[in-house]
Amino acid sequence: MSAFNHLLAFQRQTEALSAIAERLGWDQETVMPRGATEQRAEEMAAIEAVLHERRTDPRLGEWIDAADPQNAVEERIVHLIDREYQRATKIPARLATELARVTSLSQGVWADARANDAPDDFLPTLHDVLSLKREEAAALADGGDLYDALLDDYEPGATQAQIAALFDAMRPRLVALRDDVLGADFQPKTLGGDFPQETQLRIARQCATAFGYDWSRGRMDLAVHPFSSGRWQDSRITTRVVETDPFNCLYSAIHETGHSSYELGIDEDYSFTPLGRGVSMGVHESQSRIYENQMGAAAPLPAGCISACPMLSMISRSPMPTTSMRR
């Protein structure tokens, strides 16, 4: 078997294990019993230890060096595996494992602090997470900029200087637009009432269907903060419900449908390879924002929604707000 095929077979198992770790994270934020937090943290740490060992396996370097890609796709696969290998070898195994454990624990602490409106309860855990992330950044930066080192995981090749320049260019027009809106003699329509959870979820599912979500490869659940999880043949979405604010649920569902539809739309020939993932966080958010802010803001509610909850007739006759309601 060629070096490239060895590399591909090894990476396939690594990608599968990574997907399992992601599924553990989804479970933690949706249906895991609250009392299982410490156990889940140990499980996440254990699987991260296995993943880190695989991502730093010396054989990877040998296969990468000996690989003889035959086309652009194979070249890109080798490049992405090599990039991940170079980054992973800079991170000590202890640090990778502890990050997985502490960030898993932090999810439950944050959720409780949020529910109790007690941010101080989360500060000690946040301090621990930040300390570990600073250590990770220092290892990756190798004397360079710490923020850029972490940013590269989300937006490969980008720097904070480039992003600052982008926002500096946008700022004058955005500030002017904000001032025009605040100064306009306009009162937006308000929506009041109680909208039961099951009704909101039924409408959210209809919205996801209308936007093309593939239910044979996904599902919708509740989470404290909406997110999507998974890829290839299993990409799940979540939303949340505020019974006095149906837009919170609907726009969250539409936004996460955008994320999942992007993942489910990737060519299945790239499954279990580095090409079977979203390109970057910026590209990912562009897809979810197109669904939420452009398509969602202009779309009427799906047929049948109004009869499910007559008060929602106000929504169908009113312009949808174009700002995100996720947070």
C-alpha positions as CSV (number, residue, x, y, z in Angstrom):
1,M,0.0,0.0,0.0
2,S,1.3,3.5,-0.9
3,A,2.3,6.1,1.7
4,F,-0.7,8.2,0.6
5,N,-3.1,5.3,1.1
6,H,-1.6,4.6,4.6
7,L,-2.1,8.2,5.4
8,L,-5.7,8.2,4.2
9,A,-6.6,5.0,6.1
10,F,-5.1,6.4,9.3
11,Q,-6.8,9.7,8.9
12,R,-10.1,8.0,8.3
13,Q,-10.1,6.5,11.8
14,T,-8.9,9.8,13.3
15,E,-11.8,11.6,11.7
16,A,-14.3,8.9,12.9
17,L,-13.0,9.2,16.5
18,S,-13.2,13.0,16.2
19,A,-16.8,12.7,15.2
20,I,-17.5,10.5,18.2
21,A,-16.0,13.2,20.5
22,E,-18.2,15.8,18.8
23,R,-21.3,13.6,19.4
24,L,-20.3,13.4,23.1
25,G,-20.3,17.2,23.2
26,W,-23.8,17.3,21.5
27,D,-25.1,14.9,24.0
28,Q,-23.7,16.9,26.9
29,E,-25.5,20.1,25.8
30,T,-28.9,18.4,24.9
31,V,-29.9,15.2,26.7
32,M,-27.1,14.2,29.1
33,P,-28.3,13.9,32.8
34,R,-27.1,17.0,34.7
35,G,-25.4,14.8,37.3
36,A,-23.1,13.2,34.7
37,T,-20.9,16.3,34.2
38,E,-17.8,15.0,35.9
39,Q,-18.0,11.6,34.2
40,R,-18.4,13.3,30.8
41,A,-15.4,15.5,31.4
42,E,-13.3,12.4,32.0
43,E,-14.7,10.7,28.9
44,M,-13.9,13.8,26.8
45,A,-10.4,13.9,28.2
46,A,-9.9,10.2,27.5
47,I,-10.9,10.4,23.9
48,E,-8.9,13.6,23.4
49,A,-5.8,11.7,24.7
50,V,-6.4,9.1,22.0
51,L,-6.9,11.7,19.3
52,H,-3.8,13.7,20.3
53,E,-1.7,10.5,20.2
54,R,-3.0,9.8,16.7
55,R,-2.5,13.4,15.5
56,T,1.1,13.4,16.7
57,D,2.0,9.8,15.6
58,P,5.5,9.9,14.0
59,R,4.3,7.7,11.2
60,L,2.2,10.7,10.0
61,G,5.3,12.7,9.3
62,E,6.8,9.7,7.4
63,W,3.7,9.2,5.3
64,I,3.4,12.9,4.6
65,D,6.9,13.1,3.4
66,A,6.6,10.0,1.2
67,A,3.1,10.7,-0.2
68,D,2.9,11.2,-3.9
69,P,-0.4,12.9,-4.5
70,Q,-1.7,12.4,-8.1
71,N,-4.1,15.3,-8.3
72,A,-5.2,18.6,-6.7
73,V,-7.6,16.8,-4.3
74,E,-4.9,14.5,-3.0
75,E,-2.5,17.4,-2.7
76,R,-5.0,19.3,-0.6
77,I,-5.7,16.3,1.7
78,V,-1.9,15.9,2.3
79,H,-1.5,19.6,3.0
80,L,-4.4,19.7,5.5
81,I,-3.2,16.6,7.4
82,D,0.3,18.1,7.5
83,R,-1.0,21.4,8.8
84,E,-2.9,19.6,11.6
85,Y,0.2,17.4,12.3
86,Q,2.5,20.4,12.6
87,R,0.1,22.2,15.0
88,A,-0.7,19.1,17.1
89,T,3.0,18.3,17.7
90,K,3.4,21.7,19.4
91,I,0.8,20.9,22.0
92,P,1.9,18.7,25.0
93,A,-0.4,15.7,25.5
94,R,-1.1,16.8,29.1
95,L,-2.3,20.2,27.9
96,A,-4.6,18.7,25.2
97,T,-6.2,16.3,27.7
98,E,-6.6,18.9,30.4
99,L,-8.2,21.4,27.9
100,A,-10.8,18.8,27.0
101,R,-11.6,17.9,30.6
102,V,-11.8,21.5,31.9
103,T,-13.8,22.9,28.9
104,S,-16.3,20.0,29.3
105,L,-16.7,20.8,33.0
106,S,-17.1,24.5,32.2
107,Q,-20.2,23.9,30.1
108,G,-22.3,22.8,33.1
109,V,-20.9,25.5,35.3
110,W,-21.7,28.2,32.7
111,A,-25.2,26.8,32.1
112,D,-26.0,27.0,35.9
113,A,-24.5,30.5,36.2
114,R,-26.6,31.6,33.2
115,A,-29.8,30.1,34.6
116,N,-29.2,31.8,38.0
117,D,-28.1,35.1,36.5
118,A,-24.9,34.7,38.5
119,P,-21.9,35.4,36.3
120,D,-19.6,35.5,39.3
121,D,-20.2,31.7,39.8
122,F,-18.6,31.1,36.4
123,L,-15.5,33.4,36.8
124,P,-13.2,30.8,38.5
125,T,-13.9,28.2,35.8
126,L,-13.5,30.9,33.1
127,H,-10.1,31.8,34.7
128,D,-9.0,28.1,34.4
129,V,-10.1,27.9,30.7
130,L,-8.3,31.2,29.8
131,S,-5.1,30.0,31.6
132,L,-5.1,26.8,29.6
133,K,-5.9,28.6,26.3
134,R,-3.1,31.0,26.9
135,E,-0.7,28.1,27.4
136,E,-2.0,26.5,24.2
137,A,-1.5,29.8,22.4
138,A,2.1,30.1,23.6
139,A,2.8,26.6,22.5
140,L,1.4,27.2,19.0
141,A,2.7,30.7,18.5
142,D,6.3,29.7,19.2
143,G,7.3,33.2,20.0
144,G,4.8,34.9,17.6
145,D,1.4,36.5,18.3
146,L,-0.8,34.5,20.7
147,Y,-4.1,35.7,19.3
148,D,-3.1,34.9,15.7
149,A,-2.0,31.4,16.8
150,L,-5.5,30.6,18.1
151,L,-7.2,32.5,15.3
152,D,-5.6,30.1,12.8
153,D,-7.8,27.3,14.1
154,Y,-11.0,29.2,13.1
155,E,-9.9,31.3,10.1
156,P,-6.7,29.7,8.7
157,G,-4.2,32.2,7.5
158,A,-6.0,35.3,8.9
159,T,-4.4,37.6,11.4
160,Q,-6.0,40.1,13.9
161,A,-4.4,42.9,12.0
162,Q,-6.3,41.9,8.8
163,I,-9.5,41.5,10.7
164,A,-9.0,44.9,12.4
165,A,-8.5,46.5,9.1
166,L,-11.7,45.0,7.7
167,F,-13.8,46.3,10.6
168,D,-12.1,49.7,10.5
169,A,-13.2,50.0,6.9
170,M,-16.7,49.0,7.7
171,R,-17.1,51.1,10.9
172,P,-18.0,54.5,9.4
173,R,-20.8,53.2,7.2
174,L,-22.2,51.0,10.0
175,V,-22.1,53.8,12.6
176,A,-23.9,56.1,10.1
177,L,-26.5,53.4,9.5
178,R,-27.0,52.9,13.2
179,D,-27.5,56.7,13.7
180,D,-30.0,56.8,10.8
181,V,-32.0,54.0,12.3
182,L,-32.0,55.5,15.8
183,G,-33.0,58.8,14.5
184,A,-35.8,57.6,12.3
185,D,-39.4,58.4,13.3
186,F,-40.4,54.8,13.3
187,Q,-41.9,52.4,15.9
188,P,-41.4,48.7,15.0
189,K,-44.3,46.5,15.6
190,T,-44.1,44.5,18.7
191,L,-45.4,41.0,19.4
192,G,-46.8,40.0,22.7
193,G,-48.4,36.9,24.2
194,D,-47.5,33.4,25.3
195,F,-46.3,30.9,22.7
196,P,-46.1,27.3,24.1
197,Q,-42.9,25.4,23.7
198,E,-44.3,22.6,21.6
199,T,-46.0,25.1,19.2
200,Q,-42.7,26.9,18.7
201,L,-40.8,23.7,18.1
202,R,-43.4,22.5,15.6
203,I,-43.0,25.8,13.7
204,A,-39.2,25.7,14.0
205,R,-39.2,22.2,12.5
206,Q,-41.5,23.4,9.6
207,C,-39.1,26.3,9.0
208,A,-36.1,23.9,8.9
209,T,-38.0,21.7,6.4
210,A,-38.9,24.7,4.3
211,F,-35.2,25.7,4.1
212,G,-34.3,22.2,2.9
213,Y,-33.0,20.5,6.1
214,D,-32.6,16.8,5.6
215,W,-34.3,15.1,8.5
216,S,-33.1,11.7,7.5
217,R,-29.6,12.9,8.4
218,G,-30.4,15.2,11.2
219,R,-32.6,16.1,14.2
220,M,-33.5,19.1,16.3
221,D,-33.2,19.4,20.1
222,L,-33.2,22.0,22.8
223,A,-30.0,23.6,24.2
224,V,-29.1,26.4,26.5
225,H,-27.3,28.1,23.6
226,P,-28.2,27.0,20.0
227,F,-25.6,25.2,18.0
228,S,-25.2,22.6,15.2
229,S,-23.1,19.5,15.4
230,G,-21.9,16.8,13.0
231,R,-21.2,16.3,9.4
232,W,-21.4,13.8,6.5
233,Q,-24.5,11.8,7.2
234,D,-25.3,13.1,10.7
235,S,-25.6,16.9,11.3
236,R,-27.8,17.9,14.1
237,I,-29.3,21.3,15.1
238,T,-30.6,22.8,18.3
239,T,-32.7,25.8,19.3
240,R,-34.0,27.3,22.5
241,V,-37.5,28.5,23.5
242,V,-38.5,31.7,25.3
243,E,-42.3,31.4,25.5
244,T,-42.8,35.1,25.2
245,D,-40.5,35.5,22.2
246,P,-41.0,33.1,19.3
247,F,-38.5,34.9,17.2
248,N,-35.7,33.6,19.5
249,C,-36.6,30.0,18.6
250,L,-37.4,30.5,14.9
251,Y,-34.3,32.5,14.0
252,S,-32.1,30.1,16.0
253,A,-33.5,27.2,14.1
254,I,-33.1,28.9,10.7
255,H,-29.5,29.9,11.6
256,E,-28.5,26.4,12.7
257,T,-30.2,25.0,9.6
258,G,-27.8,27.1,7.6
259,H,-24.8,25.6,9.4
260,S,-26.0,22.0,9.1
261,S,-27.1,22.4,5.5
262,Y,-23.6,23.5,4.7
263,E,-22.1,20.4,6.3
264,L,-24.7,18.1,4.7
265,G,-24.0,19.6,1.3
266,I,-20.3,18.7,1.3
267,D,-19.5,16.0,-1.3
268,E,-19.7,12.6,0.5
269,D,-16.6,11.5,-1.4
270,Y,-14.7,13.7,1.1
271,S,-16.2,12.0,4.1
272,F,-13.6,11.0,6.8
273,T,-11.0,13.3,5.2
274,P,-10.0,16.9,6.1
275,L,-11.9,18.0,3.0
276,G,-15.2,16.8,4.6
277,R,-15.4,19.8,6.9
278,G,-16.3,23.4,6.7
279,V,-13.6,25.6,5.2
280,S,-13.5,28.1,8.1
281,M,-15.6,29.7,10.7
282,G,-16.1,32.8,8.5
283,V,-17.4,30.7,5.7
284,H,-19.6,28.7,8.0
285,E,-21.2,31.8,9.5
286,S,-21.7,33.3,6.0
287,Q,-23.9,30.3,5.2
288,S,-25.9,30.5,8.5
289,R,-26.3,34.2,8.2
290,I,-27.6,34.0,4.6
291,Y,-30.3,31.6,5.9
292,E,-31.1,33.7,8.9
293,N,-30.7,37.3,7.8
294,Q,-31.4,37.2,4.1
295,M,-33.7,34.2,3.4
296,G,-35.3,34.0,6.9
297,A,-36.0,37.7,7.1
298,A,-37.9,37.7,3.8
299,A,-39.7,34.3,4.0
300,P,-43.3,33.9,5.2
301,L,-44.1,31.3,7.7
302,P,-44.7,27.8,6.3
303,A,-48.3,26.8,5.5
304,G,-50.0,25.4,8.6
305,C,-48.1,27.4,11.1
306,I,-50.8,30.1,11.6
307,S,-53.5,27.5,12.3
308,A,-51.1,25.9,14.9
309,C,-50.9,29.2,16.7
310,P,-53.3,32.0,15.6
311,M,-51.3,34.8,17.3
312,L,-48.5,34.1,14.9
313,S,-50.5,35.6,12.1
314,M,-49.0,38.9,13.4
315,I,-45.6,37.5,12.3
316,S,-46.7,36.6,8.8
317,R,-48.1,40.1,8.2
318,S,-45.0,41.9,9.6
319,P,-41.5,42.3,8.3
320,M,-39.1,39.9,10.0
321,P,-36.4,41.6,12.0
322,T,-33.0,41.3,10.3
323,T,-30.8,41.1,13.4
324,S,-29.9,37.8,14.9
325,M,-32.0,36.7,17.9
326,R,-29.6,33.8,18.7
327,R,-28.0,35.3,21.7
